[in-house]
Amino acid sequence: MVEIDNLPYTISIVLFTRYPDPGKVKTRLAWDIGDRLAAEINRIFMSKMLAILLRKMKGVNIIINYTGIDDTKAIIEGFDSALAEDIDQGIKSGILYFIKQPSISFGERIDAIAKKLGKVIIIGSDIPGITSDILSEAIEYINQEQAAIALTADNGYYLIALPYYRDVFTSINYGLENVAQQTYNLMQQNYSCVSILNPTLVDVDEISDLKSLGLMDLIEQKRVDISVIIPTLNEVDFIYETLATVIKQAATSSNIEILVIDGGSNDGTLQRVEKLKKDHPPILMQLLKVSSLGRAFQMNLGLRHSSGKYLIFCHADTLLPSEWDRKAISELEDENTKLAYFDLQFYPDHLGLKLVAWTVNHIRRSPYGDQVFCVRRDDFKEIEGFDYLCLLEDVTLFNDRINYKQCHRIPDHIITNGRKYSNQKGNHTYLSIFKNVIKNWGIMAGKKLLNLPANQLKKLFHDFSPEDELLEVPFQNKIYTFKYHFPEKLLHKLLIWKIIYYQKSMNQLIPEILKHCQGNDFFIDIGAKVGVVSCLLSMVLAKNRIKTDIIAFETVPFRHKLFQDNLSFYVGEMRNKIYIENVTLGNTESLDYFKVEGTSLDSIENKENKNTIEVKIIPLDEYELPNEKKISVIKIDFEVEQLEVLKGMKNTIKKHRPILIFQDSPPLMSNFLSKKNNIKDIVEFIKSLNYKVDNFNNINYVASPIIHKWSR
């Protein structure tokens, strides 16, 4: 409960806000403009609102109900000196209070402070259109013992005025799009008179909101020129010098931000980065920790969180030349240049390494990632960054997204560590250099000529033995890598089969699902396996700004765990919620049992065995949805017992009338080798629910509700 006593006035205005911490505030806006810029814009809006409250509103208590930080001093320090002085005066005079929000649900947080204050006006900090006139009108209603609400353009509200306490918050479903209507209905039940204030305003969640308000100049005012993105993994020996060089060698270090994206270091790398931040406090720097299968995952996350006009992708063991920022910008100011890069130089100083560098600089057409890629952020965002590979993400960039003729070499050298050309003792010899050159040629030939998956090439040439197998899925214009498990079937072990099946299947299946997702609804993935469909769909939904949440059911515990891992790799590309349930769907409630260890896909009978995991079997009709959204699409994998699953969701189908999509696993895996599914019985059952069934490609089916057209 919020503790506020002996307030000087009877009416309080509460500003609900969040500390502008990059990456934790205005995340939807940050999707387009980067974390730091989104946080800065949040700070600007918060400053504007505080200035109105302190300088124009008289005879009211002002409560800043904040979250995201413990120390209010850090909040105040972010404002200009004049506002900070006004805040200090407000605190001393007893009209201004900073109160931290408790760790409870959003509705409970609003209810807690409203209950304590009684006569209260609650507003948000991300509505730049709120004026003192609007607040004064709300005060007038309270003085007349009337309630009021002011609406936002997206069916929410930006102000609520209560003459006395009633709980109009905790029973609201904030996951739905009609929050304002729910709240207004509840207010009408609790207050004798409820008014809707004008005007309807826009709350800033997306870049389109800034455009509609004519506030795009805020971005340019606060934007830095360059974001330097550095992926790290156990780089304790190199990262400090690399970061220090980025700062010291820049022509204008005040106009850059640095994003260090760490993939799970355990050698002191993170501590070295933190020391650099302390040694150079004026520098804008973010340290992000992510789950990763390779450098591409980290650099793509850096792209998503960056805010500079230009991006510099620099490896953790690479030293930039003098005035690197001026030279990179100079090249990229030419609109015909899509990517700029530096000449390559290795250390230590070895003749063999000099020959390798000369070959790269003067013979090879397209550059390597070692040479520091420099791009315009908007251009790179448009091509969606690197392929999600564990290797060769720099090479595949030039396959069909950037023409090497649009790349321009900057006539200056970066210096990078030649450790990959050393022998097992860490020494550089002509033999070790020659062996590694041949190895690199082999990798390039395997990718360019045979189109072998990067993870297989890494196994062959780098003694790479991941705990889990990896699957590369070409989807639309990118390649995505997932942790996977291939059953001991010959077709699954053929590399070319994996590529052909998954590329064809996903490029047909995902668009079919997408066209039925309406927003503010659910897609249900039954038999989700390791989450390939759910993850890819979620990323496509994000790109299309469709707010469809996903509920995924996977029975087998080890695949459920792989799904969770895969979700963590791509969470930076997603904007909707994904609920992963380790539950079996069927027709009746019972239990399944699986071994704790191992990769068996089948349940076991011996439930008394201590090394087992218990998995519930429930009908979908008995599953409690996270909220009351409509189910628009249900995908059912052929590997599950579809007829039993369908019987267990009969009432759900009748209520929501979703599109049903039946996905086959790779052919000869389930439908042809398993006796679980009888297609004829399934089709007859679906038709009995007034659905029609079509085959939308060779192996997948879609069932749609029949809509009767009535004639007079």
VENHU-V830459 format. One line per field, one symbol per residue. psi: psi as a letter, one per 40 degrees, with the letter a starting at -180 (. if undefined). A space follows every 50 residues. Layout:
BEGIN
psi=???
END
This chain:
BEGIN
psi=hhhhifididhihhhhiihghheeifddddddeidddddddddddddddd ddddeehifiihhhgiieidhdddddeeiiddddddddddddeeehhhhh higaiddddddddddddchihhiiefgeehiddddddddddddefiiiih iiefeaiehhhhdihigfddehgeeiefdddddddddddeidhhihiiih ihhhdiddddddefeddddddehidhhhhhiihgfdedddddddddddei dgeefiihhhhhefifeedddddddddddgdehhhhhhhihieidddddd ddddeieidihhhhiefhhiihfddddddddedhdehdhiiiihhiiigh dddddddddddedhdiiiddeghhihddddddefaiigieifdddedede dhhdeeihhhgihihihfdeeiadeeihidddddddddddddddddddde fiidddddddeefhgidiiihhhhhbeihihihihhigidddehdddddd ddddddedddddddeeheifaihhhhfebeeddddddddddddefhghih hhhhdhdddddddddddddedeeieiihhhhgihhadihaiihiidiifh eiiidgeehdfihhhihiiddehhidafiihdhhhhiedigddddddeed ddddddfihhhhhiihieddddeiedhhdddddddddeefiihiheadei ihhihhhhhhi.
END
